[in-house]
Amino acid sequence: MRNPCTATLLVDDEKTRVTRFDFAPNEETGWHEHGYDYVITAVSNCHMRLEHPDGSETEAHVPAGGAYRRAAGIRHNVINASEQMMTFIEVELKKD
C-alpha cells in the first residue's frame, strides 16, 4: 500500500473543477474514475506509472509545462514513478 498524494481543490464552479496534485516519490492518487473530460498540465517533470483495471501498467512522461487531454470514463491509479516530487494541475471540464 502506497501513501496518498496531496490533492488541493483550487476551483470548483459550474464549468470547471481545478485540482493541484502533489506527489512525493511512490505516492499515488488511489483508484478513481474520471467523470468529466480533463486536461493535466505538469508543474514539474512528471514520470507517472498508470495502473489500469485490466491489471496492466503504462508509463507517461510529461515535462514541466507540458499538458495532455483525456476523455471522461478513464479509470486508473496514478503513481509517482520518479525519485523527485511531482506536481500537476488537473482541469476537469464539466458538462453544460
Biopython code that builds the backbone (N, CA, C, O; Angstrom):
import numpy as np
from Bio.PDB.StructureBuilder import StructureBuilder

atoms = [
    (1, "MET", "N", (0.845, -1.187, 0.000)),
    (1, "MET", "CA", (0.000, 0.000, 0.000)),
    (1, "MET", "C", (0.886, 1.244, 0.000)),
    (1, "MET", "O", (1.785, 1.384, 0.829)),
    (2, "ARG", "N", (0.619, 2.126, -0.926)),
    (2, "ARG", "CA", (1.373, 3.371, -1.022)),
    (2, "ARG", "C", (0.655, 4.485, -0.258)),
    (2, "ARG", "O", (-0.538, 4.391, 0.030)),
    (3, "ASN", "N", (1.397, 5.524, 0.057)),
    (3, "ASN", "CA", (0.796, 6.708, 0.660)),
    (3, "ASN", "C", (0.054, 7.490, -0.412)),
    (3, "ASN", "O", (0.440, 7.462, -1.581)),
    (4, "PRO", "N", (-1.017, 8.194, -0.019)),
    (4, "PRO", "CA", (-1.753, 9.006, -0.993)),
    (4, "PRO", "C", (-1.030, 10.324, -1.273)),
    (4, "PRO", "O", (-0.344, 10.874, -0.412)),
    (5, "CYS", "N", (-1.203, 10.807, -2.492)),
    (5, "CYS", "CA", (-0.695, 12.123, -2.833)),
    (5, "CYS", "C", (-1.584, 13.170, -2.147)),
    (5, "CYS", "O", (-2.595, 12.833, -1.531)),
    (6, "THR", "N", (-1.190, 14.439, -2.265)),
    (6, "THR", "CA", (-1.986, 15.534, -1.725)),
    (6, "THR", "C", (-2.762, 16.180, -2.858)),
    (6, "THR", "O", (-2.169, 16.654, -3.827)),
    (7, "ALA", "N", (-4.068, 16.204, -2.745)),
    (7, "ALA", "CA", (-4.931, 16.841, -3.736)),
    (7, "ALA", "C", (-5.517, 18.105, -3.112)),
    (7, "ALA", "O", (-6.161, 18.047, -2.065)),
    (8, "THR", "N", (-5.289, 19.246, -3.762)),
    (8, "THR", "CA", (-5.770, 20.526, -3.256)),
    (8, "THR", "C", (-6.744, 21.117, -4.262)),
    (8, "THR", "O", (-6.362, 21.454, -5.382)),
    (9, "LEU", "N", (-8.000, 21.242, -3.861)),
    (9, "LEU", "CA", (-9.018, 21.821, -4.729)),
    (9, "LEU", "C", (-8.788, 23.322, -4.838)),
    (9, "LEU", "O", (-8.733, 24.019, -3.824)),
    (10, "LEU", "N", (-8.655, 23.820, -6.061)),
    (10, "LEU", "CA", (-8.390, 25.244, -6.299)),
    (10, "LEU", "C", (-9.628, 25.995, -6.790)),
    (10, "LEU", "O", (-9.856, 27.141, -6.401)),
    (11, "VAL", "N", (-10.420, 25.355, -7.636)),
    (11, "VAL", "CA", (-11.637, 25.959, -8.192)),
    (11, "VAL", "C", (-12.667, 24.847, -8.356)),
    (11, "VAL", "O", (-12.330, 23.738, -8.771)),
    (12, "ASP", "N", (-13.911, 25.144, -8.030)),
    (12, "ASP", "CA", (-14.999, 24.196, -8.299)),
    (12, "ASP", "C", (-16.264, 25.022, -8.523)),
    (12, "ASP", "O", (-16.927, 25.447, -7.577)),
    (13, "ASP", "N", (-16.578, 25.238, -9.802)),
    (13, "ASP", "CA", (-17.765, 26.007, -10.135)),
    (13, "ASP", "C", (-18.604, 25.244, -11.155)),
    (13, "ASP", "O", (-18.381, 24.052, -11.369)),
    (14, "GLU", "N", (-19.552, 25.905, -11.777)),
    (14, "GLU", "CA", (-20.459, 25.222, -12.693)),
    (14, "GLU", "C", (-19.785, 24.758, -13.982)),
    (14, "GLU", "O", (-20.318, 23.882, -14.663)),
    (15, "LYS", "N", (-18.632, 25.319, -14.335)),
    (15, "LYS", "CA", (-17.958, 24.976, -15.591)),
    (15, "LYS", "C", (-16.725, 24.078, -15.416)),
    (15, "LYS", "O", (-16.462, 23.219, -16.258)),
    (16, "THR", "N", (-15.979, 24.270, -14.338)),
    (16, "THR", "CA", (-14.706, 23.558, -14.180)),
    (16, "THR", "C", (-14.455, 23.163, -12.732)),
    (16, "THR", "O", (-15.015, 23.732, -11.795)),
    (17, "ARG", "N", (-13.595, 22.169, -12.590)),
    (17, "ARG", "CA", (-13.003, 21.812, -11.294)),
    (17, "ARG", "C", (-11.510, 21.768, -11.537)),
    (17, "ARG", "O", (-11.048, 21.072, -12.441)),
    (18, "VAL", "N", (-10.749, 22.505, -10.739)),
    (18, "VAL", "CA", (-9.303, 22.574, -10.894)),
    (18, "VAL", "C", (-8.672, 22.064, -9.601)),
    (18, "VAL", "O", (-8.972, 22.555, -8.513)),
    (19, "THR", "N", (-7.797, 21.073, -9.736)),
    (19, "THR", "CA", (-7.166, 20.447, -8.570)),
    (19, "THR", "C", (-5.667, 20.362, -8.801)),
    (19, "THR", "O", (-5.211, 19.992, -9.883)),
    (20, "ARG", "N", (-4.911, 20.708, -7.773)),
    (20, "ARG", "CA", (-3.453, 20.554, -7.798)),
    (20, "ARG", "C", (-3.118, 19.242, -7.096)),
    (20, "ARG", "O", (-3.586, 18.988, -5.986)),
    (21, "PHE", "N", (-2.296, 18.403, -7.755)),
    (21, "PHE", "CA", (-1.857, 17.133, -7.184)),
    (21, "PHE", "C", (-0.357, 17.195, -6.935)),
    (21, "PHE", "O", (0.420, 17.457, -7.853)),
    (22, "ASP", "N", (0.052, 16.953, -5.686)),
    (22, "ASP", "CA", (1.462, 16.916, -5.293)),
    (22, "ASP", "C", (1.788, 15.512, -4.801)),
    (22, "ASP", "O", (1.119, 14.986, -3.911)),
    (23, "PHE", "N", (2.823, 14.908, -5.388)),
    (23, "PHE", "CA", (3.222, 13.538, -5.076)),
    (23, "PHE", "C", (4.671, 13.495, -4.621)),
    (23, "PHE", "O", (5.550, 13.993, -5.324)),
    (24, "ALA", "N", (4.935, 12.917, -3.473)),
    (24, "ALA", "CA", (6.297, 12.517, -3.128)),
    (24, "ALA", "C", (6.583, 11.239, -3.921)),
    (24, "ALA", "O", (5.654, 10.640, -4.463)),
    (25, "PRO", "N", (7.837, 10.812, -4.001)),
    (25, "PRO", "CA", (8.133, 9.564, -4.708)),
    (25, "PRO", "C", (7.271, 8.409, -4.188)),
    (25, "PRO", "O", (7.125, 8.218, -2.981)),
    (26, "ASN", "N", (6.712, 7.655, -5.117)),
    (26, "ASN", "CA", (5.899, 6.458, -4.867)),
    (26, "ASN", "C", (4.517, 6.745, -4.264)),
    (26, "ASN", "O", (3.810, 5.801, -3.913)),
    (27, "GLU", "N", (4.115, 7.993, -4.134)),
    (27, "GLU", "CA", (2.748, 8.271, -3.694)),
    (27, "GLU", "C", (1.794, 8.089, -4.872)),
    (27, "GLU", "O", (2.205, 8.121, -6.032)),
    (28, "GLU", "N", (0.512, 7.898, -4.553)),
    (28, "GLU", "CA", (-0.492, 7.585, -5.579)),
    (28, "GLU", "C", (-1.766, 8.391, -5.370)),
    (28, "GLU", "O", (-2.015, 8.939, -4.296)),
    (29, "THR", "N", (-2.571, 8.445, -6.445)),
    (29, "THR", "CA", (-3.893, 9.066, -6.334)),
    (29, "THR", "C", (-4.871, 8.122, -5.670)),
    (29, "THR", "O", (-5.805, 8.566, -5.002)),
    (30, "GLY", "N", (-4.669, 6.816, -5.844)),
    (30, "GLY", "CA", (-5.682, 5.832, -5.499)),
    (30, "GLY", "C", (-6.570, 5.632, -6.723)),
    (30, "GLY", "O", (-6.621, 6.487, -7.607)),
    (31, "TRP", "N", (-7.259, 4.516, -6.768)),
    (31, "TRP", "CA", (-8.115, 4.207, -7.909)),
    (31, "TRP", "C", (-9.244, 5.219, -7.996)),
    (31, "TRP", "O", (-9.883, 5.542, -6.994)),
    (32, "HIS", "N", (-9.485, 5.719, -9.206)),
    (32, "HIS", "CA", (-10.562, 6.677, -9.436)),
    (32, "HIS", "C", (-11.007, 6.622, -10.887)),
    (32, "HIS", "O", (-10.260, 6.184, -11.762)),
    (33, "GLU", "N", (-12.229, 7.068, -11.133)),
    (33, "GLU", "CA", (-12.766, 7.173, -12.489)),
    (33, "GLU", "C", (-13.094, 8.627, -12.774)),
    (33, "GLU", "O", (-13.711, 9.307, -11.954)),
    (34, "HIS", "N", (-12.682, 9.094, -13.930)),
    (34, "HIS", "CA", (-12.919, 10.478, -14.319)),
    (34, "HIS", "C", (-14.334, 10.640, -14.852)),
    (34, "HIS", "O", (-14.705, 10.020, -15.849)),
    (35, "GLY", "N", (-15.116, 11.470, -14.188)),
    (35, "GLY", "CA", (-16.489, 11.725, -14.590)),
    (35, "GLY", "C", (-16.620, 12.792, -15.668)),
    (35, "GLY", "O", (-17.687, 12.964, -16.258)),
    (36, "TYR", "N", (-15.528, 13.506, -15.921)),
    (36, "TYR", "CA", (-15.522, 14.586, -16.902)),
    (36, "TYR", "C", (-14.291, 14.464, -17.789)),
    (36, "TYR", "O", (-13.293, 13.859, -17.396)),
    (37, "ASP", "N", (-14.365, 15.046, -19.000)),
    (37, "ASP", "CA", (-13.160, 15.237, -19.796)),
    (37, "ASP", "C", (-12.211, 16.091, -18.958)),
    (37, "ASP", "O", (-12.656, 16.914, -18.158)),
    (38, "TYR", "N", (-10.909, 15.897, -19.140)),
    (38, "TYR", "CA", (-9.969, 16.649, -18.315)),
    (38, "TYR", "C", (-8.652, 16.900, -19.049)),
    (38, "TYR", "O", (-8.308, 16.224, -20.018)),
    (39, "VAL", "N", (-7.936, 17.895, -18.545)),
    (39, "VAL", "CA", (-6.609, 18.260, -19.035)),
    (39, "VAL", "C", (-5.693, 18.326, -17.828)),
    (39, "VAL", "O", (-6.067, 18.890, -16.800)),
    (40, "ILE", "N", (-4.494, 17.756, -17.935)),
    (40, "ILE", "CA", (-3.495, 17.967, -16.888)),
    (40, "ILE", "C", (-2.356, 18.783, -17.483)),
    (40, "ILE", "O", (-1.977, 18.603, -18.640)),
    (41, "THR", "N", (-1.823, 19.680, -16.669)),
    (41, "THR", "CA", (-0.642, 20.462, -17.019)),
    (41, "THR", "C", (0.414, 20.201, -15.957)),
    (41, "THR", "O", (0.174, 20.395, -14.765)),
    (42, "ALA", "N", (1.582, 19.760, -16.400)),
    (42, "ALA", "CA", (2.665, 19.428, -15.472)),
    (42, "ALA", "C", (3.315, 20.706, -14.945)),
    (42, "ALA", "O", (3.727, 21.568, -15.720)),
    (43, "VAL", "N", (3.401, 20.819, -13.625)),
    (43, "VAL", "CA", (4.115, 21.922, -12.981)),
    (43, "VAL", "C", (5.597, 21.548, -12.890)),
    (43, "VAL", "O", (6.476, 22.382, -13.107)),
    (44, "SER", "N", (5.852, 20.287, -12.566)),
    (44, "SER", "CA", (7.220, 19.743, -12.528)),
    (44, "SER", "C", (7.304, 18.667, -13.609)),
    (44, "SER", "O", (6.293, 18.314, -14.216)),
    (45, "ASN", "N", (8.488, 18.155, -13.845)),
    (45, "ASN", "CA", (8.598, 16.982, -14.712)),
    (45, "ASN", "C", (7.824, 15.853, -14.046)),
    (45, "ASN", "O", (8.009, 15.584, -12.859)),
    (46, "CYS", "N", (6.969, 15.201, -14.801)),
    (46, "CYS", "CA", (6.118, 14.144, -14.249)),
    (46, "CYS", "C", (6.432, 12.817, -14.932)),
    (46, "CYS", "O", (6.265, 12.669, -16.142)),
    (47, "HIS", "N", (6.884, 11.866, -14.138)),
    (47, "HIS", "CA", (7.118, 10.493, -14.592)),
    (47, "HIS", "C", (6.101, 9.654, -13.836)),
    (47, "HIS", "O", (6.286, 9.337, -12.661)),
    (48, "MET", "N", (5.015, 9.296, -14.534)),
    (48, "MET", "CA", (3.883, 8.631, -13.901)),
    (48, "MET", "C", (3.780, 7.171, -14.320)),
    (48, "MET", "O", (3.978, 6.830, -15.486)),
    (49, "ARG", "N", (3.473, 6.331, -13.369)),
    (49, "ARG", "CA", (3.081, 4.948, -13.657)),
    (49, "ARG", "C", (1.565, 4.903, -13.511)),
    (49, "ARG", "O", (1.018, 5.349, -12.502)),
    (50, "LEU", "N", (0.897, 4.370, -14.511)),
    (50, "LEU", "CA", (-0.559, 4.294, -14.507)),
    (50, "LEU", "C", (-0.974, 2.835, -14.426)),
    (50, "LEU", "O", (-0.611, 2.028, -15.282)),
    (51, "GLU", "N", (-1.732, 2.501, -13.399)),
    (51, "GLU", "CA", (-2.289, 1.160, -13.257)),
    (51, "GLU", "C", (-3.689, 1.181, -13.846)),
    (51, "GLU", "O", (-4.465, 2.101, -13.588)),
    (52, "HIS", "N", (-4.017, 0.147, -14.653)),
    (52, "HIS", "CA", (-5.286, 0.076, -15.349)),
    (52, "HIS", "C", (-6.128, -1.084, -14.805)),
    (52, "HIS", "O", (-5.589, -2.032, -14.234)),
    (53, "PRO", "N", (-7.451, -1.004, -14.983)),
    (53, "PRO", "CA", (-8.350, -2.028, -14.426)),
    (53, "PRO", "C", (-8.050, -3.455, -14.885)),
    (53, "PRO", "O", (-8.360, -4.406, -14.168)),
    (54, "ASP", "N", (-7.452, -3.619, -16.071)),
    (54, "ASP", "CA", (-7.154, -4.969, -16.570)),
    (54, "ASP", "C", (-5.861, -5.541, -15.983)),
    (54, "ASP", "O", (-5.436, -6.634, -16.357)),
    (55, "GLY", "N", (-5.235, -4.791, -15.057)),
    (55, "GLY", "CA", (-4.000, -5.246, -14.419)),
    (55, "GLY", "C", (-2.739, -4.777, -15.122)),
    (55, "GLY", "O", (-1.637, -4.987, -14.614)),
    (56, "SER", "N", (-2.878, -4.150, -16.275)),
    (56, "SER", "CA", (-1.700, -3.653, -16.997)),
    (56, "SER", "C", (-1.221, -2.334, -16.383)),
    (56, "SER", "O", (-1.945, -1.669, -15.642)),
    (57, "GLU", "N", (0.014, -1.984, -16.715)),
    (57, "GLU", "CA", (0.605, -0.720, -16.285)),
    (57, "GLU", "C", (1.243, -0.062, -17.496)),
    (57, "GLU", "O", (1.812, -0.736, -18.355)),
    (58, "THR", "N", (1.145, 1.259, -17.555)),
    (58, "THR", "CA", (1.854, 2.032, -18.569)),
    (58, "THR", "C", (2.573, 3.165, -17.870)),
    (58, "THR", "O", (2.297, 3.460, -16.707)),
    (59, "GLU", "N", (3.489, 3.797, -18.569)),
    (59, "GLU", "CA", (4.191, 4.948, -18.014)),
    (59, "GLU", "C", (3.968, 6.142, -18.927)),
    (59, "GLU", "O", (3.889, 6.005, -20.148)),
    (60, "ALA", "N", (3.868, 7.308, -18.318)),
    (60, "ALA", "CA", (3.720, 8.557, -19.053)),
    (60, "ALA", "C", (4.747, 9.535, -18.529)),
    (60, "ALA", "O", (4.952, 9.655, -17.321)),
    (61, "HIS", "N", (5.387, 10.230, -19.444)),
    (61, "HIS", "CA", (6.371, 11.258, -19.089)),
    (61, "HIS", "C", (5.855, 12.577, -19.648)),
    (61, "HIS", "O", (5.704, 12.728, -20.860)),
    (62, "VAL", "N", (5.587, 13.521, -18.768)),
    (62, "VAL", "CA", (5.118, 14.836, -19.184)),
    (62, "VAL", "C", (6.103, 15.857, -18.617)),
    (62, "VAL", "O", (6.218, 15.991, -17.399)),
    (63, "PRO", "N", (6.816, 16.578, -19.486)),
    (63, "PRO", "CA", (7.784, 17.556, -18.986)),
    (63, "PRO", "C", (7.090, 18.751, -18.351)),
    (63, "PRO", "O", (5.941, 19.050, -18.678)),
    (64, "ALA", "N", (7.774, 19.430, -17.454)),
    (64, "ALA", "CA", (7.236, 20.640, -16.828)),
    (64, "ALA", "C", (6.740, 21.581, -17.922)),
    (64, "ALA", "O", (7.456, 21.862, -18.883)),
    (65, "GLY", "N", (5.511, 22.062, -17.766)),
    (65, "GLY", "CA", (4.907, 22.941, -18.754)),
    (65, "GLY", "C", (4.136, 22.209, -19.833)),
    (65, "GLY", "O", (3.394, 22.832, -20.591)),
    (66, "GLY", "N", (4.300, 20.881, -19.917)),
    (66, "GLY", "CA", (3.579, 20.076, -20.897)),
    (66, "GLY", "C", (2.174, 19.771, -20.415)),
    (66, "GLY", "O", (1.855, 19.952, -19.240)),
    (67, "ALA", "N", (1.329, 19.301, -21.340)),
    (67, "ALA", "CA", (-0.052, 19.005, -20.987)),
    (67, "ALA", "C", (-0.567, 17.854, -21.836)),
    (67, "ALA", "O", (-0.017, 17.549, -22.894)),
    (68, "TYR", "N", (-1.641, 17.214, -21.353)),
    (68, "TYR", "CA", (-2.381, 16.264, -22.184)),
    (68, "TYR", "C", (-3.844, 16.278, -21.787)),
    (68, "TYR", "O", (-4.203, 16.715, -20.694)),
    (69, "ARG", "N", (-4.686, 15.792, -22.695)),
    (69, "ARG", "CA", (-6.132, 15.768, -22.505)),
    (69, "ARG", "C", (-6.636, 14.337, -22.611)),
    (69, "ARG", "O", (-6.131, 13.550, -23.412)),
    (70, "ARG", "N", (-7.635, 14.004, -21.799)),
    (70, "ARG", "CA", (-8.256, 12.683, -21.840)),
    (70, "ARG", "C", (-9.776, 12.833, -21.721)),
    (70, "ARG", "O", (-10.279, 13.832, -21.206)),
    (71, "ALA", "N", (-10.480, 11.833, -22.203)),
    (71, "ALA", "CA", (-11.941, 11.836, -22.156)),
    (71, "ALA", "C", (-12.454, 11.279, -20.830)),
    (71, "ALA", "O", (-11.754, 10.542, -20.136)),
    (72, "ALA", "N", (-13.667, 11.641, -20.501)),
    (72, "ALA", "CA", (-14.332, 11.098, -19.316)),
    (72, "ALA", "C", (-14.398, 9.577, -19.415)),
    (72, "ALA", "O", (-14.382, 9.013, -20.509)),
    (73, "GLY", "N", (-14.473, 8.917, -18.251)),
    (73, "GLY", "CA", (-14.640, 7.469, -18.215)),
    (73, "GLY", "C", (-13.363, 6.704, -17.935)),
    (73, "GLY", "O", (-13.411, 5.500, -17.682)),
    (74, "ILE", "N", (-12.224, 7.373, -17.975)),
    (74, "ILE", "CA", (-10.950, 6.700, -17.692)),
    (74, "ILE", "C", (-10.920, 6.306, -16.220)),
    (74, "ILE", "O", (-11.246, 7.109, -15.347)),
    (75, "ARG", "N", (-10.528, 5.072, -15.955)),
    (75, "ARG", "CA", (-10.371, 4.575, -14.576)),
    (75, "ARG", "C", (-8.936, 4.111, -14.428)),
    (75, "ARG", "O", (-8.449, 3.306, -15.222)),
    (76, "HIS", "N", (-8.252, 4.627, -13.393)),
    (76, "HIS", "CA", (-6.854, 4.262, -13.190)),
    (76, "HIS", "C", (-6.368, 4.693, -11.808)),
    (76, "HIS", "O", (-7.085, 5.341, -11.045)),
    (77, "ASN", "N", (-5.139, 4.315, -11.517)),
    (77, "ASN", "CA", (-4.404, 4.771, -10.343)),
    (77, "ASN", "C", (-3.115, 5.377, -10.872)),
    (77, "ASN", "O", (-2.416, 4.753, -11.670)),
    (78, "VAL", "N", (-2.795, 6.594, -10.432)),
    (78, "VAL", "CA", (-1.596, 7.302, -10.887)),
    (78, "VAL", "C", (-0.565, 7.295, -9.768)),
    (78, "VAL", "O", (-0.880, 7.629, -8.625)),
    (79, "ILE", "N", (0.678, 6.910, -10.098)),
    (79, "ILE", "CA", (1.760, 6.786, -9.117)),
    (79, "ILE", "C", (2.947, 7.612, -9.587)),
    (79, "ILE", "O", (3.265, 7.620, -10.776)),
    (80, "ASN", "N", (3.601, 8.305, -8.667)),
    (80, "ASN", "CA", (4.850, 8.996, -8.995)),
    (80, "ASN", "C", (5.938, 7.934, -9.088)),
    (80, "ASN", "O", (6.331, 7.345, -8.081)),
    (81, "ALA", "N", (6.423, 7.694, -10.305)),
    (81, "ALA", "CA", (7.423, 6.651, -10.543)),
    (81, "ALA", "C", (8.841, 7.201, -10.537)),
    (81, "ALA", "O", (9.766, 6.517, -10.975)),
    (82, "SER", "N", (9.032, 8.424, -10.049)),
    (82, "SER", "CA", (10.369, 9.020, -10.021)),
    (82, "SER", "C", (10.861, 9.143, -8.578)),
    (82, "SER", "O", (10.155, 8.797, -7.631)),
    (83, "GLU", "N", (12.062, 9.634, -8.440)),
    (83, "GLU", "CA", (12.652, 9.865, -7.110)),
    (83, "GLU", "C", (12.531, 11.332, -6.696)),
    (83, "GLU", "O", (13.107, 11.743, -5.689)),
    (84, "GLN", "N", (11.788, 12.116, -7.467)),
    (84, "GLN", "CA", (11.609, 13.549, -7.209)),
    (84, "GLN", "C", (10.143, 13.837, -6.901)),
    (84, "GLN", "O", (9.265, 13.034, -7.218)),
    (85, "MET", "N", (9.886, 14.982, -6.283)),
    (85, "MET", "CA", (8.497, 15.440, -6.128)),
    (85, "MET", "C", (7.893, 15.625, -7.515)),
    (85, "MET", "O", (8.597, 15.959, -8.468)),
    (86, "MET", "N", (6.605, 15.408, -7.620)),
    (86, "MET", "CA", (5.892, 15.542, -8.887)),
    (86, "MET", "C", (4.614, 16.325, -8.624)),
    (86, "MET", "O", (3.887, 16.040, -7.672)),
    (87, "THR", "N", (4.342, 17.321, -9.479)),
    (87, "THR", "CA", (3.145, 18.146, -9.318)),
    (87, "THR", "C", (2.503, 18.385, -10.676)),
    (87, "THR", "O", (3.180, 18.694, -11.656)),
    (88, "PHE", "N", (1.176, 18.233, -10.712)),
    (88, "PHE", "CA", (0.434, 18.662, -11.898)),
    (88, "PHE", "C", (-0.888, 19.281, -11.481)),
    (88, "PHE", "O", (-1.389, 19.058, -10.379)),
    (89, "ILE", "N", (-1.441, 20.071, -12.406)),
    (89, "ILE", "CA", (-2.752, 20.685, -12.226)),
    (89, "ILE", "C", (-3.724, 19.966, -13.159)),
    (89, "ILE", "O", (-3.448, 19.807, -14.348)),
    (90, "GLU", "N", (-4.852, 19.538, -12.620)),
    (90, "GLU", "CA", (-5.888, 18.892, -13.420)),
    (90, "GLU", "C", (-7.084, 19.828, -13.518)),
    (90, "GLU", "O", (-7.580, 20.338, -12.513)),
    (91, "VAL", "N", (-7.538, 20.044, -14.751)),
    (91, "VAL", "CA", (-8.736, 20.849, -15.012)),
    (91, "VAL", "C", (-9.793, 19.919, -15.589)),
    (91, "VAL", "O", (-9.625, 19.386, -16.686)),
    (92, "GLU", "N", (-10.882, 19.725, -14.851)),
    (92, "GLU", "CA", (-11.995, 18.916, -15.322)),
    (92, "GLU", "C", (-13.023, 19.847, -15.962)),
    (92, "GLU", "O", (-13.383, 20.885, -15.407)),
    (93, "LEU", "N", (-13.482, 19.440, -17.151)),
    (93, "LEU", "CA", (-14.403, 20.251, -17.941)),
    (93, "LEU", "C", (-15.817, 19.722, -17.740)),
    (93, "LEU", "O", (-16.201, 18.723, -18.348)),
    (94, "LYS", "N", (-16.578, 20.379, -16.902)),
    (94, "LYS", "CA", (-17.920, 19.901, -16.577)),
    (94, "LYS", "C", (-18.854, 20.100, -17.765)),
    (94, "LYS", "O", (-18.666, 21.018, -18.563)),
    (95, "LYS", "N", (-19.837, 19.257, -17.877)),
    (95, "LYS", "CA", (-20.816, 19.325, -18.963)),
    (95, "LYS", "C", (-21.705, 20.560, -18.794)),
    (95, "LYS", "O", (-21.972, 20.996, -17.674)),
    (96, "ASP", "N", (-22.151, 21.109, -19.906)),
    (96, "ASP", "CA", (-23.083, 22.258, -19.856)),
    (96, "ASP", "C", (-24.467, 21.797, -19.470)),
    (96, "ASP", "O", (-25.385, 22.612, -19.375)),
]
sb = StructureBuilder()
sb.init_structure("model")
sb.init_model(0)
sb.init_chain("A")
sb.init_seg("    ")
for serial, (resi, resn, name, xyz) in enumerate(atoms, 1):
    if name == "N":
        sb.init_residue(resn, " ", resi, " ")
    sb.init_atom(name, np.array(xyz, "f"), 0.0, 1.0, " ", f" {name:<3s}", serial, name[0])
structure = sb.get_structure()
